[in-house]
């Protein structure tokens, strides 16, 4: 009897974890954080006050904003939204892997064609991969939702 | 998969929104089911069955491609 109760409790905790999400209002907050982060980055580049530490902080702020937007629930969370969420995550993951494989080659080809002396095969940075993953997830989610 | 959800809903004389609220989903989900773009889960199909008071295979039909 005690073992069954422990299993049920584990199942309940797992279900709660599966259905975790921030309230719907957080989506706008997440998008606002991303936009503000990008604007500060662009302004910093133009006005030339982008220090290394500021770039480091801004990149993480943008990632947090994207994560908040990705984890936010829809107005009505039902089984169809959960299905769409799962499909969007798997498509974004595959897109992320392809991006990581292909992007360095594209960068190298472009710099080779542009006859850039510094053309090297460089790995994609962590920020780029995570930013791409989260952005693709949000794009796929809304594309699939619109199609349904 | 084909379905007669729209017809069954018309028999009950309720809107998509009302049907959605009765079974705990969004109006968009009902619309997607009626248009055949989304296949509901077993639980949702059983809820519809209870509401329409008919067995599931009287409003959901398999197609040859299924």
Backbone of each chain as ProteinMPNN parsed JSONL, in Angstrom:
{"seq_chain_A": "XXXXXXXXXXXXXXXXXXXXXXXXXXXXXXXXXXXXXXXXXXXXXXXXXXXXXXXXXXXXXXXXXXXXXXXXXXXXXXXXXXXXXXXXXXXXXXXXXXXXXXXXXXXXXXXXXXXXXXXXXXXXXXXXXXXXXXXXXXXXXXXXXXXX", "coords_chain_A": {"N_chain_A": [[0.829, -1.2, 0.0], [1.934, 1.267, 0.861], [3.983, 1.497, -1.006], [2.552, 1.804, -3.357], [1.375, 4.293, -2.919], [3.668, 5.907, -2.868], [4.524, 5.65, -5.522], [2.353, 6.83, -6.796], [2.594, 9.415, -5.856], [5.039, 10.154, -7.011], [4.281, 10.045, -9.681], [2.429, 12.106, -9.736], [4.096, 14.29, -9.212], [5.73, 14.225, -11.455], [3.836, 14.716, -13.45], [3.126, 17.342, -12.795], [5.557, 18.586, -13.317], [5.729, 18.112, -16.045], [3.647, 19.709, -16.931], [4.473, 22.223, -16.354], [4.554, 25.754, -16.5], [4.84, 29.238, -17.185], [2.653, 31.971, -16.199], [0.341, 33.326, -18.651], [0.656, 36.084, -19.044], [3.36, 36.521, -18.84], [4.496, 36.153, -21.284], [4.488, 38.483, -22.878], [6.169, 39.988, -21.309], [8.574, 38.593, -21.545], [9.103, 38.856, -24.333], [9.352, 41.624, -24.448], [11.659, 42.002, -22.9], [13.55, 40.774, -24.556], [13.452, 42.44, -26.823], [14.231, 44.908, -25.736], [16.799, 44.249, -24.883], [18.063, 43.685, -27.368], [17.875, 46.21, -28.57], [19.477, 47.777, -26.898], [21.902, 46.527, -27.385], [22.303, 47.09, -30.106], [22.33, 49.895, -30.09], [24.512, 50.265, -28.466], [26.509, 49.206, -30.124], [26.476, 51.044, -32.209], [26.985, 53.484, -30.878], [29.281, 52.786, -29.776], [29.799, 51.806, -27.101], [29.829, 49.271, -26.232], [30.993, 47.222, -24.034], [32.909, 44.29, -23.091], [31.84, 43.044, -20.848], [29.291, 44.151, -20.774], [28.192, 43.139, -23.142], [28.244, 40.426, -22.504], [26.407, 40.341, -20.374], [24.076, 41.306, -21.671], [23.612, 39.369, -23.634], [22.878, 37.195, -22.066], [20.632, 38.246, -20.855], [18.924, 38.484, -23.058], [18.628, 35.778, -23.714], [17.324, 34.877, -21.402], [14.945, 36.326, -21.616], [13.884, 35.162, -23.974], [13.574, 32.549, -23.049], [11.679, 32.902, -21.032], [9.507, 33.751, -22.61], [9.168, 31.403, -24.091], [8.464, 29.535, -22.152], [6.062, 30.46, -21.262], [2.56, 30.069, -20.766], [-0.263, 29.508, -22.995], [-3.311, 31.415, -23.541], [-5.488, 29.696, -23.203], [-4.724, 26.622, -22.119], [-4.675, 23.631, -23.527], [-5.051, 20.187, -24.635], [-4.383, 20.257, -27.318], [-2.691, 22.452, -27.584], [-0.587, 21.515, -26.038], [0.292, 19.399, -27.604], [1.104, 20.794, -29.885], [3.166, 22.234, -28.754], [5.03, 20.229, -28.107], [5.637, 19.298, -30.721], [6.76, 21.619, -31.797], [9.02, 21.969, -30.17], [10.528, 19.67, -30.834], [10.983, 20.074, -33.567], [12.416, 22.459, -33.473], [14.688, 21.608, -32.13], [15.867, 19.829, -33.985], [16.31, 21.654, -36.063], [18.145, 23.284, -34.771], [20.364, 21.587, -34.466], [21.04, 21.141, -37.138], [21.633, 23.762, -37.86], [23.901, 24.238, -36.246], [25.689, 22.508, -37.433], [25.838, 23.426, -40.062], [26.221, 26.243, -40.156], [28.99, 27.118, -39.526], [30.251, 26.317, -41.912], [28.957, 27.862, -43.826], [29.698, 30.422, -42.954], [32.456, 30.238, -43.396], [32.534, 29.853, -46.199], [31.393, 32.224, -47.103], [33.247, 34.125, -46.164], [35.406, 33.219, -47.578], [34.649, 33.613, -50.241], [34.405, 36.353, -50.14], [36.983, 36.927, -49.98], [38.307, 37.205, -47.563], [40.951, 37.53, -45.387], [40.909, 36.435, -42.914], [39.468, 34.101, -42.986], [38.2, 31.387, -41.438], [37.449, 28.107, -40.163], [35.185, 28.245, -37.829], [33.692, 27.364, -34.706], [30.19, 27.472, -33.871], [28.966, 29.819, -31.538], [27.885, 29.505, -28.035], [25.779, 31.219, -27.312], [24.661, 31.869, -29.8], [23.656, 29.38, -30.677], [21.76, 28.721, -28.659], [20.082, 30.954, -28.758], [19.149, 30.703, -31.363], [17.82, 28.196, -31.178], [15.75, 28.733, -29.266], [14.396, 30.833, -30.537], [13.594, 29.592, -32.901], [11.901, 27.638, -31.813], [9.778, 29.255, -30.832], [8.919, 30.381, -33.252], [8.168, 28.083, -34.775], [6.161, 27.115, -33.097], [4.124, 29.084, -33.241], [3.651, 29.047, -35.986], [2.694, 26.425, -36.439], [0.468, 26.492, -34.812], [-1.058, 28.437, -36.076], [-1.591, 27.177, -38.495], [-3.209, 25.07, -37.668]], "CA_chain_A": [[0.0, 0.0, 0.0], [2.83, 2.423, 0.964], [4.713, 1.571, -2.272], [1.624, 2.339, -4.353], [1.232, 5.72, -2.624], [4.908, 6.55, -3.286], [4.484, 5.691, -6.997], [1.339, 7.828, -7.174], [3.173, 10.734, -5.553], [6.045, 10.39, -8.06], [3.524, 10.294, -10.915], [1.841, 13.447, -9.593], [5.189, 15.265, -9.323], [6.148, 14.199, -12.863], [2.784, 15.396, -14.21], [3.279, 18.772, -12.486], [6.763, 19.023, -14.03], [5.401, 18.118, -17.486], [2.713, 20.789, -17.227], [5.003, 23.485, -15.835], [4.537, 26.884, -17.418], [4.622, 30.54, -16.555], [1.358, 32.547, -16.598], [0.286, 33.871, -20.018], [1.115, 37.483, -19.049], [4.818, 36.552, -18.9], [4.945, 36.095, -22.685], [4.78, 39.855, -23.297], [7.342, 40.421, -20.539], [9.721, 37.934, -22.175], [9.353, 39.493, -25.64], [9.817, 42.989, -24.15], [13.053, 41.868, -22.439], [14.371, 40.466, -25.742], [13.511, 43.64, -27.682], [15.048, 45.912, -25.037], [18.176, 43.748, -24.931], [18.583, 43.894, -28.715], [18.0, 47.648, -28.831], [20.669, 48.248, -26.171], [23.058, 45.973, -28.102], [22.477, 47.831, -31.369], [22.727, 51.261, -29.715], [25.879, 50.135, -27.959], [27.403, 49.001, -31.267], [26.548, 52.308, -32.973], [27.617, 54.498, -30.04], [30.583, 52.217, -29.4], [30.048, 51.623, -25.665], [29.636, 47.851, -25.922], [32.134, 46.558, -23.406], [32.768, 42.827, -23.073], [30.938, 42.661, -19.758], [27.923, 44.536, -21.159], [27.761, 42.147, -24.145], [28.039, 39.175, -21.757], [25.138, 40.482, -19.633], [22.967, 41.474, -22.614], [23.336, 38.063, -24.267], [22.141, 36.362, -21.114], [19.314, 38.871, -20.678], [18.132, 38.099, -24.239], [18.293, 34.354, -23.571], [16.313, 34.768, -20.332], [13.695, 36.822, -22.212], [13.378, 34.128, -24.891], [13.151, 31.406, -22.234], [10.414, 33.295, -20.387], [8.468, 33.706, -23.655], [8.971, 30.001, -24.483], [7.831, 28.78, -21.062], [4.754, 31.032, -20.916], [1.41, 29.31, -21.265], [-1.218, 30.22, -23.831], [-4.499, 31.85, -22.765], [-6.158, 28.436, -22.849], [-3.785, 25.501, -22.281], [-5.384, 22.359, -23.619], [-4.22, 19.108, -25.184], [-3.887, 20.616, -28.653], [-1.537, 23.335, -27.362], [0.519, 20.662, -25.548], [0.768, 18.659, -28.783], [1.831, 21.758, -30.717], [4.396, 22.561, -28.014], [5.941, 19.098, -28.306], [6.088, 19.296, -32.114], [7.621, 22.795, -31.993], [10.293, 21.695, -29.502], [11.329, 18.679, -31.579], [11.417, 20.698, -34.83], [13.447, 23.441, -33.127], [15.89, 20.859, -31.776], [16.465, 19.355, -35.242], [16.801, 22.852, -36.749], [19.326, 23.714, -34.024], [21.482, 20.694, -34.793], [21.408, 21.439, -38.54], [22.253, 25.092, -37.817], [25.238, 24.094, -35.652], [26.539, 21.816, -38.399], [25.944, 24.132, -41.351], [26.613, 27.654, -40.004], [30.425, 27.37, -39.706], [30.595, 26.15, -43.333], [28.438, 29.049, -44.527], [30.589, 31.536, -42.569], [33.738, 30.039, -44.086], [32.329, 30.068, -47.641], [31.156, 33.666, -47.32], [34.508, 34.86, -45.99], [36.284, 32.77, -48.67], [34.204, 34.321, -51.454], [34.711, 37.782, -49.928], [38.457, 36.97, -49.939], [38.692, 37.678, -46.237], [42.162, 36.827, -44.958], [40.688, 35.759, -41.638], [38.469, 33.03, -43.145], [38.52, 30.191, -40.657], [36.303, 27.286, -39.755], [34.991, 28.457, -36.396], [32.47, 26.795, -34.137], [29.113, 28.401, -33.512], [29.01, 30.105, -30.097], [26.757, 28.993, -27.242], [24.673, 32.176, -27.39], [24.021, 31.732, -31.125], [22.891, 28.125, -30.741], [20.6, 28.801, -27.764], [19.197, 31.979, -29.309], [18.521, 30.1, -32.542], [16.897, 27.155, -30.697], [14.573, 29.323, -28.629], [13.657, 31.596, -31.552], [12.953, 28.609, -33.795], [10.782, 27.038, -31.073], [8.662, 30.201, -30.833], [8.43, 30.495, -34.639], [7.466, 26.836, -35.133], [4.949, 27.007, -32.277], [3.064, 29.936, -33.78], [3.336, 28.574, -37.349], [1.846, 25.223, -36.351], [-0.807, 26.894, -34.197], [-1.822, 29.16, -37.089], [-2.041, 26.183, -39.497], [-4.302, 24.263, -37.128]], "C_chain_A": [[0.871, 1.261, 0.0], [3.574, 2.611, -0.36], [3.833, 2.194, -3.35], [1.476, 3.841, -4.155], [2.481, 6.469, -3.073], [4.934, 6.691, -4.81], [3.494, 6.756, -7.467], [1.875, 9.243, -6.958], [4.222, 11.114, -6.614], [5.358, 10.768, -9.375], [2.947, 11.719, -10.905], [2.899, 14.512, -9.784], [5.644, 15.363, -10.775], [5.134, 14.921, -13.746], [2.871, 16.903, -14.026], [4.457, 19.332, -13.263], [6.485, 19.134, -15.527], [4.546, 19.331, -17.839], [3.19, 22.136, -16.702], [4.933, 24.56, -16.917], [4.31, 28.161, -16.645], [3.257, 31.075, -16.983], [1.46, 33.242, -17.951], [0.865, 35.284, -20.103], [2.644, 37.584, -19.18], [5.34, 36.56, -20.335], [5.345, 37.493, -23.167], [6.02, 40.375, -22.575], [8.605, 39.854, -21.173], [10.102, 38.601, -23.489], [9.91, 40.904, -25.427], [11.285, 42.964, -23.719], [13.977, 41.632, -23.63], [14.564, 41.72, -26.592], [14.415, 44.696, -27.05], [16.526, 45.509, -25.087], [18.816, 43.995, -26.285], [18.816, 45.361, -29.021], [19.257, 48.188, -28.15], [21.938, 47.764, -26.872], [23.357, 46.779, -29.367], [22.968, 49.242, -31.074], [24.178, 51.252, -29.23], [26.893, 49.979, -29.071], [27.593, 50.313, -32.031], [27.326, 53.35, -32.178], [28.957, 54.035, -29.473], [30.831, 52.205, -27.897], [29.821, 50.174, -25.232], [30.9, 47.231, -25.342], [31.871, 45.053, -23.387], [31.759, 42.391, -22.017], [29.482, 43.014, -20.092], [27.359, 43.537, -22.171], [27.409, 40.829, -23.455], [26.681, 39.202, -21.058], [23.957, 40.542, -20.595], [22.591, 40.158, -23.286], [22.509, 37.195, -23.324], [20.748, 36.913, -20.848], [18.393, 38.461, -21.84], [17.712, 36.631, -24.132], [17.221, 34.143, -22.504], [14.956, 35.223, -20.862], [13.065, 35.789, -23.125], [12.864, 32.921, -24.112], [11.815, 31.692, -21.546], [9.274, 33.216, -21.398], [8.151, 32.26, -24.03], [8.216, 29.214, -23.415], [6.44, 29.304, -20.714], [3.636, 30.226, -21.544], [0.602, 30.167, -22.225], [-2.413, 30.611, -22.963], [-5.286, 30.635, -22.29], [-5.199, 27.3, -23.156], [-4.589, 24.212, -22.336], [-4.493, 21.341, -24.324], [-3.644, 19.472, -26.542], [-2.65, 21.5, -28.532], [-0.337, 22.506, -26.894], [1.118, 19.859, -26.699], [1.615, 19.575, -29.664], [3.174, 22.084, -30.077], [5.444, 21.464, -28.226], [6.506, 19.059, -29.716], [7.076, 20.432, -32.354], [8.996, 22.562, -31.36], [11.14, 20.718, -30.317], [11.821, 19.265, -32.902], [12.534, 21.702, -34.566], [14.763, 22.748, -32.795], [16.62, 20.393, -33.037], [17.065, 20.537, -36.013], [18.09, 23.353, -36.085], [20.549, 22.879, -34.34], [21.979, 20.984, -36.209], [22.148, 22.772, -38.6], [23.693, 24.997, -37.308], [26.205, 23.437, -36.636], [26.848, 22.688, -39.615], [26.533, 25.544, -41.218], [28.115, 27.91, -40.157], [30.867, 27.25, -41.172], [30.157, 27.374, -44.134], [29.347, 30.244, -44.244], [31.904, 31.454, -43.325], [33.611, 30.335, -45.573], [32.171, 31.553, -47.956], [32.468, 34.432, -47.196], [35.519, 34.46, -47.066], [35.955, 33.514, -49.959], [34.543, 35.808, -51.349], [36.208, 38.013, -49.826], [38.95, 37.603, -48.64], [39.893, 36.852, -45.772], [41.941, 36.022, -43.686], [39.686, 34.617, -41.761], [38.922, 31.753, -42.454], [37.246, 29.402, -40.405], [36.163, 27.434, -38.247], [33.68, 27.847, -35.943], [31.44, 27.882, -33.843], [29.14, 28.585, -31.994], [27.772, 29.601, -29.372], [25.54, 29.915, -27.333], [23.919, 31.999, -28.702], [23.125, 30.499, -31.18], [21.617, 28.234, -29.905], [19.583, 29.824, -28.271], [18.419, 31.411, -30.488], [17.466, 29.07, -32.135], [15.595, 27.761, -30.161], [13.735, 30.106, -29.642], [12.916, 30.648, -32.493], [11.769, 27.952, -33.115], [9.562, 27.968, -31.127], [8.054, 30.339, -32.23], [7.61, 29.268, -35.031], [6.151, 26.73, -34.374], [3.821, 27.826, -32.91], [2.692, 29.571, -35.208], [2.381, 27.393, -37.304], [0.471, 25.611, -35.798], [-1.688, 27.605, -35.234], [-2.387, 28.179, -38.13], [-3.183, 25.351, -38.984], [-5.544, 25.133, -36.917]], "O_chain_A": [[0.608, 2.205, -0.745], [3.78, 3.743, -0.797], [4.296, 3.003, -4.154], [1.454, 4.589, -5.133], [2.367, 7.57, -3.613], [5.324, 7.737, -5.329], [3.764, 7.491, -8.417], [1.642, 10.143, -7.765], [4.278, 12.262, -7.054], [5.79, 11.679, -10.083], [2.971, 12.429, -11.911], [2.65, 15.525, -10.438], [5.914, 16.457, -11.271], [5.506, 15.645, -14.67], [2.712, 17.659, -14.985], [4.373, 20.431, -13.811], [6.916, 20.074, -16.195], [4.698, 19.914, -18.913], [2.408, 23.083, -16.613], [5.214, 24.307, -18.088], [3.673, 28.169, -15.592], [2.748, 30.674, -18.029], [2.536, 33.692, -18.347], [1.486, 35.646, -21.102], [3.16, 38.625, -19.587], [6.489, 36.928, -20.578], [6.397, 37.671, -23.781], [6.822, 41.109, -23.152], [9.599, 40.566, -21.319], [11.276, 38.879, -23.736], [10.824, 41.33, -26.133], [12.066, 43.82, -24.136], [15.058, 42.216, -23.708], [15.674, 42.03, -27.026], [15.25, 45.301, -27.722], [17.395, 46.352, -25.312], [19.956, 44.452, -26.368], [19.813, 45.728, -29.644], [20.01, 48.959, -28.743], [22.928, 48.491, -26.949], [24.509, 47.104, -29.656], [23.898, 49.733, -31.714], [24.96, 52.143, -29.56], [27.993, 50.527, -29.005], [28.701, 50.655, -32.444], [28.211, 54.019, -32.714], [29.662, 54.781, -28.793], [31.924, 52.545, -27.446], [29.645, 49.88, -24.05], [31.77, 46.771, -26.08], [30.752, 44.604, -23.635], [30.938, 41.502, -22.244], [28.56, 42.277, -19.743], [26.199, 43.135, -22.077], [26.404, 40.196, -23.78], [25.908, 38.247, -21.126], [22.938, 39.894, -20.357], [21.413, 39.864, -23.486], [21.554, 36.542, -23.744], [19.8, 36.157, -20.642], [17.226, 38.132, -21.627], [16.567, 36.287, -24.428], [16.317, 33.326, -22.68], [13.937, 34.587, -20.594], [11.857, 35.557, -23.068], [11.84, 32.338, -24.469], [10.936, 30.832, -21.488], [8.205, 32.684, -21.096], [6.99, 31.924, -24.263], [7.422, 28.33, -23.736], [5.713, 28.664, -19.954], [3.734, 29.764, -22.681], [0.754, 31.388, -22.269], [-2.52, 30.199, -21.808], [-5.695, 30.554, -21.132], [-4.892, 27.041, -24.32], [-5.118, 23.754, -21.323], [-3.318, 21.607, -24.577], [-2.541, 19.046, -26.885], [-1.681, 21.33, -29.272], [0.795, 22.764, -27.303], [2.332, 19.665, -26.752], [2.69, 19.196, -30.128], [4.19, 22.196, -30.762], [6.61, 21.755, -28.495], [7.699, 18.82, -29.905], [8.095, 20.251, -33.02], [10.019, 22.916, -31.947], [12.344, 20.924, -30.47], [12.947, 18.991, -33.319], [13.489, 21.791, -35.338], [15.834, 23.246, -33.141], [17.837, 20.541, -33.149], [18.171, 20.447, -36.545], [19.014, 23.792, -36.769], [21.651, 23.41, -34.468], [23.184, 21.062, -36.451], [23.156, 22.905, -39.295], [24.597, 25.608, -37.878], [27.39, 23.767, -36.668], [27.967, 22.69, -40.128], [27.274, 25.982, -42.099], [28.49, 28.846, -40.864], [31.745, 27.986, -41.622], [30.883, 27.858, -45.002], [29.722, 30.983, -45.154], [32.41, 32.456, -43.829], [34.476, 30.993, -46.151], [32.726, 32.068, -48.926], [32.769, 35.29, -48.026], [36.388, 35.253, -47.429], [36.843, 33.982, -50.671], [34.919, 36.442, -52.335], [36.66, 39.138, -49.613], [39.874, 38.416, -48.628], [39.846, 35.622, -45.768], [42.664, 35.067, -43.401], [39.108, 34.198, -40.758], [39.907, 31.129, -42.848], [36.136, 29.934, -40.429], [36.916, 26.834, -37.479], [32.696, 27.813, -36.682], [31.777, 29.041, -33.601], [29.316, 27.618, -31.253], [26.748, 29.308, -29.989], [24.405, 29.446, -27.419], [22.689, 31.98, -28.72], [21.992, 30.556, -31.66], [20.53, 27.889, -30.369], [18.376, 29.59, -28.22], [17.209, 31.601, -30.608], [16.358, 29.063, -32.671], [14.497, 27.359, -30.546], [12.506, 30.048, -29.61], [11.756, 30.878, -32.837], [10.738, 27.727, -33.749], [8.453, 27.528, -31.43], [6.834, 30.405, -32.381], [6.501, 29.391, -35.552], [5.14, 26.306, -34.935], [2.708, 27.332, -33.092], [1.545, 29.76, -35.613], [1.389, 27.355, -38.031], [-0.557, 25.117, -36.262], [-2.902, 27.405, -35.271], [-3.52, 28.334, -38.587], [-4.052, 24.954, -39.761], [-6.576, 24.637, -36.467]]}, "seq_chain_B": "XXXXXXXXXXXXXXXXXXXXXXXXXXXXXXXXXXXXXXXXXXXXXXXXXXXXXXXXXXXXXXXXXX", "coords_chain_B": {"N_chain_B": [[-8.876, 11.083, -40.84], [-12.379, 11.317, -40.545], [-15.142, 13.343, -39.353], [-18.261, 14.006, -37.572], [-18.656, 16.143, -35.958], [-19.467, 18.795, -36.177], [-22.083, 18.516, -37.057], [-23.242, 17.103, -34.948], [-22.942, 19.003, -32.997], [-24.616, 20.976, -33.964], [-27.028, 19.664, -33.694], [-27.293, 19.683, -30.953], [-27.523, 22.337, -30.722], [-25.512, 24.282, -30.024], [-22.779, 26.609, -29.726], [-19.374, 26.696, -31.035], [-17.728, 27.696, -29.074], [-19.234, 27.272, -26.757], [-19.36, 24.483, -26.731], [-16.646, 23.964, -26.466], [-16.141, 24.977, -23.897], [-17.685, 23.266, -22.376], [-16.299, 20.845, -22.536], [-13.813, 21.517, -21.734], [-11.733, 22.613, -23.353], [-10.083, 24.765, -25.796], [-11.738, 27.113, -28.037], [-10.52, 27.121, -30.487], [-9.458, 24.568, -30.622], [-11.751, 22.978, -30.917], [-12.623, 23.945, -33.387], [-10.454, 23.135, -34.992], [-10.675, 20.362, -34.749], [-13.187, 19.9, -35.944], [-12.597, 20.651, -38.548], [-10.956, 18.666, -39.246], [-8.247, 18.882, -38.869], [-6.991, 18.379, -36.528], [-6.523, 15.578, -34.484], [-8.312, 14.403, -31.807], [-7.464, 13.405, -28.391], [-7.961, 10.212, -26.73], [-9.287, 10.614, -24.326], [-10.505, 13.102, -24.697], [-12.172, 12.468, -26.849], [-13.868, 10.67, -25.59], [-15.099, 12.355, -23.785], [-16.539, 13.93, -25.553], [-18.199, 11.97, -26.526], [-19.74, 11.385, -24.25], [-21.042, 13.813, -23.97], [-22.466, 14.091, -26.404], [-23.947, 11.861, -26.167], [-23.563, 9.489, -27.573], [-21.963, 6.644, -29.118], [-18.395, 6.72, -29.796], [-17.649, 5.931, -32.411], [-19.778, 6.758, -33.884], [-19.537, 9.347, -34.564], [-16.904, 9.768, -35.277], [-14.886, 8.75, -37.959], [-12.895, 6.367, -39.621], [-10.668, 6.884, -42.36], [-9.682, 5.66, -45.644], [-6.989, 6.132, -45.927], [-6.026, 6.134, -43.368]], "CA_chain_B": [[-10.073, 10.749, -40.084], [-13.502, 12.257, -40.742], [-16.025, 13.411, -38.186], [-19.554, 14.693, -37.68], [-18.753, 16.97, -34.755], [-20.261, 19.99, -36.493], [-23.504, 18.113, -37.132], [-23.678, 16.78, -33.578], [-23.01, 20.288, -32.281], [-25.839, 21.635, -34.475], [-28.171, 18.951, -33.086], [-27.404, 20.199, -29.582], [-27.724, 23.785, -30.87], [-24.524, 25.029, -29.234], [-21.68, 27.176, -30.515], [-18.058, 26.052, -30.819], [-17.244, 28.181, -27.789], [-19.984, 26.577, -25.694], [-18.893, 23.085, -26.727], [-15.278, 23.984, -25.928], [-16.206, 25.202, -22.438], [-18.275, 22.08, -21.739], [-15.339, 19.738, -22.423], [-12.555, 22.0, -21.148], [-10.686, 22.936, -24.33], [-10.272, 26.095, -26.401], [-12.599, 27.131, -29.23], [-9.657, 26.783, -31.611], [-9.328, 23.103, -30.664], [-12.99, 22.46, -31.503], [-12.581, 24.313, -34.805], [-9.455, 22.274, -35.651], [-11.225, 18.999, -34.799], [-14.253, 19.889, -36.95], [-12.003, 20.743, -39.887], [-10.142, 17.47, -39.476], [-6.808, 19.198, -38.796], [-6.449, 17.866, -35.262], [-7.185, 14.362, -33.99], [-8.307, 14.521, -30.346], [-7.027, 12.248, -27.607], [-9.042, 9.291, -26.339], [-10.029, 11.256, -23.231], [-11.349, 14.146, -25.288], [-13.193, 11.773, -27.644], [-14.84, 10.102, -24.644], [-15.876, 13.488, -23.248], [-17.498, 14.266, -26.614], [-19.165, 10.87, -26.558], [-20.648, 11.595, -23.116], [-21.847, 15.014, -24.23], [-23.39, 13.811, -27.502], [-24.679, 10.649, -25.776], [-23.454, 8.529, -28.686], [-20.626, 6.033, -29.148], [-17.404, 7.51, -30.541], [-17.628, 5.613, -33.844], [-20.928, 7.349, -34.602], [-19.179, 10.691, -35.037], [-15.533, 9.721, -35.808], [-14.796, 7.663, -38.944], [-11.585, 6.171, -40.245], [-10.615, 6.958, -43.823], [-8.838, 4.605, -46.229], [-5.568, 6.477, -45.75], [-5.659, 6.01, -41.949]], "C_chain_B": [[-11.159, 11.81, -40.32], [-14.335, 12.299, -39.476], [-17.291, 14.198, -38.482], [-19.746, 15.621, -36.497], [-19.643, 18.188, -35.005], [-21.762, 19.668, -36.502], [-24.033, 17.833, -35.729], [-23.819, 18.047, -32.743], [-24.266, 21.048, -32.684], [-27.086, 20.975, -33.878], [-28.391, 19.455, -31.663], [-27.645, 21.707, -29.546], [-26.802, 24.587, -29.942], [-23.416, 25.534, -30.153], [-20.388, 26.403, -30.229], [-17.526, 26.427, -29.436], [-17.923, 27.458, -26.626], [-19.542, 25.126, -25.58], [-17.502, 23.003, -26.096], [-15.294, 24.108, -24.407], [-16.739, 23.947, -21.73], [-17.258, 20.968, -21.568], [-13.94, 20.203, -22.017], [-11.406, 22.2, -22.139], [-10.966, 24.32, -24.905], [-11.18, 25.979, -27.63], [-11.792, 26.731, -30.46], [-9.503, 25.261, -31.752], [-10.573, 22.496, -31.307], [-13.004, 22.737, -33.001], [-11.629, 23.397, -35.581], [-9.953, 20.837, -35.767], [-12.292, 18.916, -35.897], [-13.699, 19.927, -38.36], [-11.097, 19.562, -40.197], [-8.646, 17.727, -39.407], [-6.178, 18.659, -37.525], [-7.253, 16.647, -34.832], [-7.137, 14.38, -32.47], [-7.81, 13.251, -29.668], [-8.239, 11.39, -27.258], [-9.927, 9.941, -25.277], [-10.996, 12.301, -23.792], [-12.477, 13.521, -26.106], [-14.275, 11.186, -26.734], [-15.706, 11.199, -24.021], [-16.934, 13.908, -24.271], [-18.59, 13.209, -26.684], [-20.205, 11.023, -25.442], [-21.598, 12.75, -23.388], [-22.89, 14.751, -25.305], [-24.297, 12.614, -27.188], [-24.729, 9.632, -26.928], [-22.093, 7.867, -28.601], [-19.703, 6.824, -30.076], [-17.466, 7.221, -32.044], [-18.887, 6.047, -34.586], [-20.643, 8.784, -35.011], [-17.707, 10.83, -35.44], [-15.431, 8.513, -36.738], [-13.392, 7.581, -39.509], [-11.708, 6.31, -41.751], [-9.688, 5.858, -44.334], [-7.355, 4.859, -45.986], [-5.106, 6.323, -44.29], [-5.076, 4.64, -41.591]], "O_chain_B": [[-10.899, 13.013, -40.298], [-14.25, 11.408, -38.631], [-17.394, 14.932, -39.465], [-20.877, 15.863, -36.074], [-20.46, 18.563, -34.164], [-22.587, 20.444, -36.019], [-25.126, 18.267, -35.366], [-24.702, 18.15, -31.892], [-24.907, 21.688, -31.85], [-28.076, 21.648, -33.593], [-29.528, 19.63, -31.224], [-27.93, 22.282, -28.496], [-27.251, 25.448, -29.185], [-23.154, 24.963, -31.211], [-20.32, 25.579, -29.316], [-16.955, 25.6, -28.725], [-17.279, 27.082, -25.646], [-19.369, 24.602, -24.48], [-17.214, 22.105, -25.305], [-14.544, 23.419, -23.715], [-16.302, 23.61, -20.63], [-17.314, 20.221, -20.591], [-13.003, 19.408, -21.958], [-10.243, 21.981, -21.799], [-11.953, 24.965, -24.551], [-11.365, 24.895, -28.184], [-12.312, 26.081, -31.367], [-9.429, 24.738, -32.863], [-10.466, 21.601, -32.147], [-13.355, 21.863, -33.794], [-11.948, 22.94, -36.679], [-9.689, 20.165, -36.764], [-12.298, 17.973, -36.688], [-14.256, 19.311, -39.269], [-10.535, 19.474, -41.288], [-7.854, 16.888, -39.836], [-4.959, 18.5, -37.454], [-8.484, 16.666, -34.814], [-6.052, 14.373, -31.888], [-7.743, 12.182, -30.273], [-9.385, 11.789, -27.464], [-11.152, 9.833, -25.32], [-12.16, 12.361, -23.398], [-13.613, 13.994, -26.06], [-15.457, 11.206, -27.075], [-16.892, 10.996, -23.764], [-18.074, 14.204, -23.914], [-19.764, 13.526, -26.878], [-21.399, 10.816, -25.662], [-22.789, 12.685, -23.083], [-24.052, 15.13, -25.158], [-25.296, 12.391, -27.871], [-25.758, 9.019, -27.212], [-21.155, 8.459, -28.067], [-20.152, 7.497, -31.004], [-17.353, 8.136, -32.86], [-19.052, 5.746, -35.768], [-21.436, 9.382, -35.738], [-17.297, 11.897, -35.896], [-15.826, 7.404, -36.379], [-12.778, 8.597, -39.835], [-12.709, 5.912, -42.348], [-8.996, 5.206, -43.553], [-6.566, 3.923, -45.856], [-3.906, 6.378, -44.018], [-4.725, 4.401, -40.435]]}, "name": "protein", "num_of_chains": 2, "seq": "XXXXXXXXXXXXXXXXXXXXXXXXXXXXXXXXXXXXXXXXXXXXXXXXXXXXXXXXXXXXXXXXXXXXXXXXXXXXXXXXXXXXXXXXXXXXXXXXXXXXXXXXXXXXXXXXXXXXXXXXXXXXXXXXXXXXXXXXXXXXXXXXXXXXXXXXXXXXXXXXXXXXXXXXXXXXXXXXXXXXXXXXXXXXXXXXXXXXXXXXXXXXXXXXXXXXXX"}
